């Protein structure tokens, strides 16, 4: 594992009360981050996509017959005006319930993620054992049932061996939910990312169509058109990946400031936005590599025949391995103020200490969130049914539909709307969780040098890291 930079250590004496500026100075690698030139170029190309997309939409609207617009208005506006009070009430309730549901979901994860994590990883092997017995009873076939039983038995053994490490995953998830509750600016970053990503994807598609239409009369050789479309397509993929990682980097910055400054509130959206902008060169390189991988896999999967499927499978495996090795690449780029190459290397180093945690996260994180998704779905659906069957039915006195039907329709509507805050929270939680795990790795890295960094860590996790460092024969700070 790489040691903290010696030049930084000689100038700064770190401890649990060090300021965030001192911590950041010690964490930064010596080299300057890559140039932001390509990041600026990608933003300029993005603005071109947006402009062309807006032009195409406005042009299409101008060509729509005014009679059609008037017809639509005459049909829609009266319905809205006649039911404006009901629409306002429903919209207000949806917004209120979404806020309450989002807060409830975060508090639920904060209080119960560890238990749910253990339930998922402990329950799945038992489920395989039960399936093995059922298969044998129903089919009387030995081999399939033995496979299920072997998987279940092996899973139980692994669960017992790594139970403490799985608890760390659950505690990291709880800490992530707490970070979002304390610093909701992370949700703003995810929301902006979703809106800009959606509009960029639409404008990119419209740009491809518009360029093809504009260039076809001017270019005789269609191969040139295909080359132009391929270049624009790649830049579109690259830009979408870059935008996602850029706003994820803002989240990383917020989480880092929250975690490393437990006594002074220094986490802010603006400060983290500046931090992400400063390492934009590394983010661009990271997005470039990931977009290349996706493009190669997508292209290979379009091929036909056995050889094409083999190549696609090999590329898919290679891409998965690279994504796994780069699990901490983005947090490393942002927190260590470095480029993609150094960040990827640091990610690999952190995997050595947190391999089990990352492996469990890669395979079980979605299942754990699925449990919470089921709970919050029941919450939204239940409230929606109650409001529809007993509240909306009273307001809509003239409607002859049964209360049960109104309740079911309302339940489905509230559940669908509830997917918006739920997906927003889960998307944010993924980046926050990865950052928290990376911070654990940084704690171990500096702890091996006898240095304690300030951190927002529960006592049981402090004790776990202390024991881990002692087992490896390292000097442990007395206050760790």
Buried (B, 14 or more C-beta within 10 A) or exposed (E): EEEBBEEBBEEBEBEEEBBBEBBBBBBBBEEEBBEBEBBBEBBEBBEBBBEBBEBBEEEEEEEEEEEEEEEEEEEEEEEEEEEEEEEEBBEEBBEEBBEBBBBBBBEBBBEBBBEBBBBBBBBBBEEBBEBBBEBBEEEEEEEEBEBBBEBBBEBBEBBEEBEEBBBBBBBBBBBBBBBBBBBBBBBBBBBBBBEBBEBBBBBBBBBBEBBBEEBEEEEEEEEEBEEBBEEBBBBBBBBBBBBBBBBBBBBBBBBBBBBBBEEEEBBBBEBBBEBBBBBBBBBBBBBBBBBBBBBBBEEBBEEEEEEBEEBBEEBBEEBEEBBBBBBBBBBBBBBBBBBBBBBBBBBBBBBEBBEBBBBBBEEBBEBBBBBBBEBBBEBBBBBBBBBBBEBBBEEBEEEEEEBEEBBBBBBBBBBEBBBBBBEBBBBBBBBBBBBBBBBBBBBBBBBBBEBBBBBBBEEEBBEBBBEBBEEEEEEBBEEB
